[in-house]
């Protein structure tokens, strides 16, 4: 036991030293170019922390008052951000991080393959679906559990199905870099609170937009109910926690989240009149995220195409470098897997040194995630989406 933890400490110490060195270089580069005041990703207006909107002359519906620390409403087709609040502010993602986990791992894993649940996966708390250590589960079933009932244990099992937990977390963080979601660091694949883990409403919109381009994601995400086979003698019911699907005309999908620290979080997608909108919210009061999302979507469908955008959702970096092949029993080589680092035009985002720092941070995050997941066995914690299971 001491040997394993000693090795983990060594890896974390080494990765931390690399990250610190790269961060120092990035800070120096940033200081040298501070006078140029780099434009935030998506446009200059998105640097604001309050509500950001460009009302057109004439009668235009006013934005609804939304009780959330941050939100973004964007047209997924054009990429135009219609309005936002504190779009690049850093917050805990809760289970909305599972959208990133899914879009990262779906291209890397064979949906018809199986993976054996580890003790690490089954001991996460709350586990939600109830995987049993040593039992084999179909990859497609795990993705369905991940996106419907927000199964935390399924998230860990899918991450390990890439070959190892560390490799899976590196893939998830690399996909964030590939999508230019530079406000995001994933420490756990399920969104359970962990030190150093954060995202932004803008980044969640990038994840939602990417999800819309992936038929496999949408298939899993739109399942309303299903049976999940835990063992030969036991099955459990799955139901979709995203009530937008059942209550909002034109709803396409999405993901709710909740932890006591993150508050309510949300990613939602809907289509009306030829327009597809993505709405994201962070740090909302409990059980208000769906209502807030509907209010923003209603406003967005009324004004889309009639007001000036406040920014844009950037496209992913291209081409993406192939990710390392995962274990042959549970994965296949991604056709277009994420890149761990990238070059960017000046002023569009972090420098090359900063991008390299993010790559090192991904290694640190993977180690921290492994250590943090082991700590879950010591006692229960406030888990994401626990209150969603009590909904009528």
N, C-alpha and C positions, 0 to 999 in steps of 0.2 A: 504493500500500500504506500509506504513512504517513498519507495522507488518511483512509483507512478507519479505521485504528487511532486517529487523532486524533479522529475523530467519535465513535468508540466510547468513548474516554476522556471526551469531553465529556458524552455521555449518562450514563455511569456516575457522573461527578462530580456532575452535576445531580441525578440520582436519589438519589445518596448523601446530598446535602445535604438534599433533601426528607425522606428517611427519617430522617436524624439529627434534623431539626427535629421531625418527628412523634413520634419515639421520645422526645425530650426532653419533649415535652408529655405523652406517655403516662406517662413516669416521674413527672412532677410530679403528674399525676392519681392515679397509684398511691400515691405518697407521702402525698397528702392523705387517701386512703381506706384507708391501711395498717391503721388501728386496727380496721377492719371485718373484716379477714382473709377476703378473698373465697374462696368455696368453689370448688374446681377443677371444671372441666367434668366432669359425670358423678356428682358427689357428694363429700362430705367425706372419706370413707375412701380415695378414690383419690389423695389427697395423699401417701399412704404410699409409702415406697421399698422396703420389704421385701415379703414374701409377705403378701397380704391375703385373708382368708377368714373367713366367719362359720359356724362349725360349729354344727349344731343339736344339742340334747340327744339322747342316745341313740346307737345305733351308726351312725356315718356314716363312709364310707371316707375315709382320710386322703389328702391331696394327694400325688402323686408328687413326688420330688425332681427338679427340672428345672434343668439347667445352662444358664441363659440370664440375661442381665443384666436383661431385662424381658420380661414376657408378659401376655397378657390372654385370658381364656376367657369368652365371653358367649353368651347365647341371642339369636340374630338376630331371632326372632319377637317376644319380649317386650322386648328391649333390656337385660335384666338381666345385669349383670356378675357371674358366679358366683364368680370368684376372679381375682387378679391379682398381679403383682409389678412394682413401680416403673412403673405404667402410664403416667405422664406424663413419664418420663425421656426426654431427647433422645438419639437415637442415629442413626447413618448407616443409611439404609434398604436400600442395595443394590437389587437388582431388584424388591423388593416395591413400590418406588415406581411400577413399571409398572402396578400395579393402579389407582393414582390417575390415571396418564396415560391409561389406557384408559377409565375411567369418565368422565373429563373430555372426551375427544375423540370417543368413540363418538356422543354426541348431536349433535356439530357437523359430522361428516363423512359424506358419502354413501358407503355401503359399496360401491356399484357404480361409483363414479368411480375415476379413476386419478390418480396424482401422479408427477411426474418426480423421481427421486432426485438430490439435489444432491451436490456434492463434499463439503460439510460432513457430509452423512449418511453417505456412503461412506467417509469417512476416519476415522470414530470407531473407537477401538481398545479392546477387540476388537469387530469389527463383527457377528460371529456368523452372520448369514444370507448376507452377501456381495453386497449391492446394488451395482449398477454405475451410476456417474454418467451422467446423460442418458437412462437407461432408465425407462420408465413402469411403474408397479406398481399393482395394484388395491388399494384401501383395505382391503377385507375380508381380502385375503391378508396385508397388512402387520400387521393386528391379530392374525391367527392366528400369524404368526411371532413377534410381540411376546410373546404369552402362552403359547406352547408352548416354543420354544427360547430365549426371552428375548432376542430380536434387538435389540441396541443401535442398529444402523443403522436398523431399522424404526421405532424410537421417535423418532429425529430426523426421519425422513421424514414420519411422521404429524404431528409437531409443526409442521413447515414447511407441511404441507398445509392448515393453517388460514389461510394467507395469508403468514405469516412465522414465523420461529423465535420472535421476541419475542412475537408475538400468541399463539402456541401455549403458550408458557411462562406467559404472563399468564392464559390460560384454565385451565391446570392449577392454578396457585396460587389463582385465584379459586374454583375448585371446592372446594379444601381449606377456604377460608374459608366457603363456602356450607354445607359439611358440618359446620362448627364444629370442624374439625381444626386447632386453633390451635397445636399443637406442630410443625406441618409447614411447612417451606420447601423447595420444589423448585428446584434450580439446574440440574439436567440432567433430561431426560425419561426417561432410562433407569436412573437410580439410580447411575451411575458416581460414585465419590467426588468431591466438589467442595467447596471452602470454603463454609461457611454452610449446607450442606444437612443437614437432619435431620428426623426424625419421631419418633413414640412408638408404643408397643404399642397404646395406646388409639386413636390416630388410624388405625392400620392396621386395627383392628377396625371403625371407622366406614367405611373404604373397602371392606372385605370385605362388610359388611352392605349397603352401597349396591350393590355388584356383584351381589349375590343378587337384587336387584330389576330387573336389566337382562338380559332374555333374550339380547340380542346379545352381551353380555360372556360369559355362561355358555356360549353356543354356541362362541365362540372358545376359551374357557378349557378346555372339555372335549374338544377335539380331541386324540385320542391319537397320530395320525400323519397326515401329509399330504405332498404334493409342492409345492414352491415353485419357480416358474419364474423363474430369474435372467435368462435371455436366451432367444432362439429356440433356441439349441443346448444350453442348460445348465439343469438343474433340480437342486435339492437336497432331501433328505428332512428333514421336520420331525418331531420326536417330543416328547411332553410330558414336561418335566423334573419335574413334580409327581407323584412316585411314589405319593402318597396315593391318587390316582384308581384305581390298579391294585391296591393292597394293603390298602385299608381299606374294609370294607363300609359303604355309605352316604355315601362321599366324594362331594362335589359339585364341588369345584374348589379353586383356590388358586394361589399363586405362591411359588417359592423365590427366594432371593437369596444372593449371596456377593460380598464383596470382602475383601482382606486387612485392611482397616481396619474394615469393618462386621462381619466375621465372618459366620456363617450367619444368615439372616433368613428369616421365613416368615409367610405368611397362608394359612390353610386353612379350608374349610367342609365340614360333613358333616351328614347328617340321619338320625335314627333315632327310631322310635316317636313320630312327630309333632313332634319337637323338632329345630330346626336350630341348630347351634352354629358359632361363629366362633372360631378360635384364632389368636393372633399371637405371634411370638417375635422378639426382637432380640438380637443379639450372642451367638449360640450357638457352641459348638465346631463345627468343620467336620464336615459329614455327620451331624449329630445332630438336626437340626431336625425331620425327619419322624418319627423315633422319639419325640421329646419331644411333638410335636403329637398323636400317637396316644395317648400316656399321658394327656395332659390331656383329650382328647376322651373317652376311656374313662371317666375320672373324672366328667367333666361329664354324660355321659348317665346315669350312675348316680345323681347327686345333683340334677339339674335338677328344680326344682319342690319340692324337699324341704329346701333350705337358704335362708337369707336372703341376698339379693344384697348385694354390697359397693358397688354403684353401678349406673349405667345408661348405656347408649349413647344419647346425645342424638340427636334427629332433626335433619334439615337445616333451615336457615333457609327460611322461606316467606313470601311468594313469592320466587323467584329472579329476578334481573334478566336480560334476554336478553343474550347475549354478542355482540360484534361479528361480523357476517357474514364468513365466510372467503371465499377465492377461489372463484368459481362453478364452476370446473373440478373442484374436489376437495372441496366441502363444501356443506352446506345449513344453513339457520338452525336453531339448536337450539330445540326445543319448550319446554324448560325449562332454560336454560343457567345457569351459576354467577353468583353475585353477587360483586363485588369487595369489598364492605364490608357491614356490617349493624349493626343495633341489637340490643342484648342487654339482658336484665334484669340489674339490678345483682347482682353476685356470681356470675353464671353463666359468666363468662369475661372476655376482655379488654374494655376500655372502647371507646367509639367512636373515641377517638384511637388506641388500640392497633390497632383494625381498620384504620383509615386508614394506620397505619404499616405494616401487613402489605401493603396495596395498593402502597405505595411500594417495599417490599421485593421484591414480585413483579417490579417493573420492574428493580430492581438485579439480582435473580436471573436474569432473562432476559438481561441484558447479560453477567453473569458466565458464564452457561451458554454463550453464543455464544463468548466469549473462551476459555473452558476447552475447548470442543470443538475449537477451532482448535489448541490446544496439543497435542492428542492426536497430531497429525501429527509432532511432534518426536521421538517415541519411544514404545515400548510401555509400558503401565501394567498393574498387576494389575487385571484386569477382573472385573466381576461375573459369577458363574455359570461361570467358566472351569473350575473343578474339577468342576462338575456334568456337564460334557461328558465327563469321564473316568469317569463312573459306569458300572458294568456294565449 
